[in-house]
């Protein structure tokens, strides 16, 4: 849970607000307490959406739907105002982790736990369907685990079974991976109660295996597998449960049991008022969340610049995970802040004047600290270069905060930057998880934030108006891979090995490389997908070569890449071979040994030896005594882009005019800026228009920069 911000109200209806549970593009969710002492989660809609008639109609429908359901397994509505300037909906606050978090942290549930969960949730859905509603978004994130059983939440897209939808007929409504075939084909108006039963089957399969039954990755492929593919239930060891899940996941709605029939079919006892049907580690997680309720502050302080931190004897640092509550271990949270460039030196803002500050949010002491430190140095060099100019309109200083690669800390860092009126823009964060965690906070105040190394295709945050990806998204890197491997006379078929150990990035790049090879070239592919943790890759490599693969691309993790390199080296294959750029680490060379020789990579960052980076590299050596690491030049460019936009808005004569943050967002979006590593110009989605990348190879046991990655010729 975050502290309240100065712009937040003190009360909503008869609730005194305690803090923020979360925020998205449409509104903010607060934790509130009534005068009688009852806790509630209060969703408050932003004014710009409340003013739209269709959105307000949807919100009224959500409130109406939630009020119609009467079940102990559904979180009840405790209050609402659908007609005010800022409509709101309050539900009982449930102190427990979401099923998605419990499985992610503790692993799949045993068969008995899955059956009990299924029986209780079937009763929740029976109540929903008896009320004439279809939930339409049954998924692990919408099920909370509490001390006395699960709770189904979020009726945001629920509707009456016989109602006319407010969405377009071609819109997929629901969450890919947990929606029914009838939802996956678009036109959510056709989704009836049987659709919720299918989604429940997906949810229970996830609980039993730790993964969605139709996989993950690119949405189009996921929807196709939902409609046409068989669910992956191979690791469900209990035969009876496997049969039950198969019936729930029947493609035809009429072949599935109803929610009431499912309740009657599951013979497993469903104990009320206990959690002994869950594994000990999950029960302990639930108990910890419930115990945290005892330490809630009476009123959480509003965040101000100098808000004092509670002492270690008072456990007041609260974090939200899903809709649950966690007491942060170890007392307060501290961020690391380096002195500004003007501290103790010339050129800073004069006393009494507001500074002109560029922020850096980076992982400086966590798993991506090498990239974070490189980016900090790049921004500092950009500021030094700017400040050395004669006739500069203002002096720029740098404020650096370390989020340690942790999503919770990243939110606190973002809060500090958004409250600092001097900060014009922020370069960072370093990684995907921290970036996803802070987009809502930056977007709420329209503070421009530019990441150079978080390049996933989509983020969970709904609104990203102030966010710029100053590097090609991971999916765009498939084009230079295809160009390098397939646009050559000796290659007819590309073997694509997609190792699920590579996570979302690996799956995304591997899937799109396979899909787009046939679209961009006359070549073909032979793809293989292997489960995460597969140790012996030799049979997979042999099979790919047996199917006439002339070139080879691996999308996975470092360990899998090393095993693949060794397996490939044991064959007569001498053709081109590449791996995803995240594999390009010293560990790959160490574990692959001589087998690493000749492997190539395309990467979104330039090398210090590139001619275009010559001047930057010299400046970096002069300042830091060494060549710049990867990502330093890209951060240097991102800071330069911001400085150029600020200068253009500030004016060149007289007293410079400080630009508003929203105006700076618009200026950056419209800019075309030539940097060290590429020309920066953004599309409407604030992603780079170009997919420029660089080519690397292992030569004599080290990584060598080969220049710009090849592009297709006209």
Secondary structure, DSSP 8 states (H G I E B T S, - for coil): -B-EETTS-SEETTEEEEEEEEE-SSEEEEEEEETTS-EEEEEEE-HHHHTSHHHHHHHHHHHHHHHH---TTB--EEEEESSSSS-EEEEE---S-BHHHHHHHH----HHHHHHHHHHHHHHHHHHHHTTEE-----GGGEEEETTEEEE---TT-EETTS--SS-TT---S-TTSS-HHHHTS-GGG--HHHHHHHHHHHHHHHHHSS-TT--SSHHHHHHHHHHS----TT---HHHHHHHHHHT-SSGGGS--HHHHHHH--S---SS--TTS-HHHHHHHHHHHHHGGG--SS--EE-TT-----TTS---EEEETTEEEE-TTS----EE---TTTTSTTS--TTS--EEEEEEE-SSSTTHHHHHHHHHHHHHHHHHHHTSTT-SS-EEEEEEE-TT-HHHHHHHHHHHHH-TTEEEEEE-SSHHHHHHHHHHHHHTT-EEEESS---S--S-S--TTEEE-S--GGGHHHHHHHHHHSSTT-SEEEEEEEGGGHHHHHHHHHHHHHHHHHHSS-EEEEEEE-TT----HHHHHHHHHTT-SEEEEES-HHHHHHHHHHHHTSS--S-EEE-GGG-SHHHHHHHGGGGTT-EEEESS--TTSGGGHHHHHHHHHHHSS---TTHHHHHHHHHHHHHHHHHHH-SSSS-----HHHHHHHHHH-EEE-SS-EEEB-TTSBBS----EEEEEETTEEEEEEE------
